[in-house]
């Protein structure tokens, strides 16, 4: 569950940082709080043997009817940023399911893509490094992406 959540959060943070309104510390705080909040939200709604069970509950959705996702808003507040400044797309749906994270921009005729998929055997590989890594030499290295298969870049999706 944690890798799927981290993949979704990484996608959202990459999307949000395009607005260039936040400091690296604010983005890191948002990321850490969102991981914690989603882990708590999904803990009784995660069924690896039935990945579609609970899918609606694990869905993060922003659209014309629901402009604010409560979990995203809580993470933004904890990071000291305004929800509006997240500059999220008008219509965004993110499904965080066992072994897969998918996204759709738009509603009925939106663009759909798989953001990350995991092999059960490798689902314990960390996606981003611990915040306080004692090994200084790793500070400037990119986070290890494990078995994630990124299919579409953020820039492609925004165009």
N, C-alpha and C positions, 0 to 999 in steps of 0.2 A: 504494500500500500504506500509506503513512504516514497519509493522511487517514482511511482505514478504521480503522487502529489508534488514531488519536487520537479518533475518534468513540466507539469501544468504551471507551477509557480515560476519556473525559469522562463517559460513562454510568455507569461503575463508580464514579468519584469522586463523582458526584452522589448515587448510591445510598449510598455509604459515609459521606459527610458528614452524612447524616440522623441518624447515631448521635451526632453532636456530641461525639465522644471525641478528636478530633484537632485540632491547631492548623493554621492555614493553611499554615505551613511544612512540617509533616508531610504534609499532603495534596499540596502541590506536589512534595515529594520523592518521594512514592509515585507520583504521576502521571508525573514525568519518568523514574523508574526503570522503571515499567511500560511506557512507550513504548519505551524502549531494549531491554528484555527481549523484548517481543513482536516488535519489528523483527528482532532476532537470531533468534528462534524461527521466524519465518515466512519468512525470506529465501530459503530453498531450497524453499519450499512455497507459492509464490504464482504462479498461472497465470491472468493476465487473460483469455486466450483460452479458458480452460476453468475458469470460476469454481468449479465444484463439485469439481474435482480438488484433493485435499489438504484438503477441508473438515473432515474429522474431526481432522486434526492441528491445524488452526487454531481448533478449538472450545475454549472455556473452559467447563468444566463443574464444577459443585458440586452434589452430591446426597448421599443417605444412604450410598452406597457409597464415594464419594470426596469427603469433606468439605473437603479441602484441595487447591486447585490450586497446583502447585509454582511457577508463574510469579507468581501473586498473592502467595504466601507469600514469595518472594524479594524482591519489591517492598516488601512490608510490613516485612520485616526491614531492608532498606536504609533505610527511612524511620523506623526505630526504633519501630514499632508492633507490637502482638501481632496475629497473624492472626485470633484469635477476636474481637478488638475491631472487625474490619471489619464484623461483624454482617451478613454476606451472607444472602440468603434460603436456606432449607433446600434448595431445588431451583432452580438457575439454570443455564441453558445460553445461551451467547453465541457466535454464529457470526460470524467476521470474514472476509468473503469479498471478492474484487474487486468493487468498486462497490456493496457492500451490507453492512450490519451488522444482524443480527437477534437477537432475544432470546426466550427462553421461560422462564416461571416455572412450575414444576411439571413432571412427567414426561409420562405418557401423555395426560392431559387438561389440560395446562397452557395458560396464556395465551401466545399467540405474537404477536409484533409486529416490524415492521421499524423499527429505530431510526434508521437513516440510509441514504440511497441517493445515489449519485453518478452524474453524467453524465460519461462518459469525457473529454470535452473540458474539463471543469472540475475534473478530479481533481487539480489542482495547487494549489488554493486552500488556504491555511493555515487550520486550525481554531482553534488557540489561539495567542496571541501569544507571541513569544520571551520567555523568563524575564527576560532583562536587556535590556529595550528602552531604547535611549538617549533616546527621545522621551518625556519625563516626562508630557506631556499625555495620553498614551494609557493611563496606568496605571489609571485608573478607568473606562475604557470596556470594554464587554463584548467577549469574544473574537469574532472574525469567523467566522461559521459557514459561509461559502461556499455551496455548493449542497446542503447537507444538508437533507433534508426530515424533520423530526421529526414522527412521527405520534402518539405517545402520550407523555404527560408522566410523569415519575418518580412524582409523587404519585398519579396514576391507577393506576399499576401496583402500588403498595404497598397500596392499599385492598383 
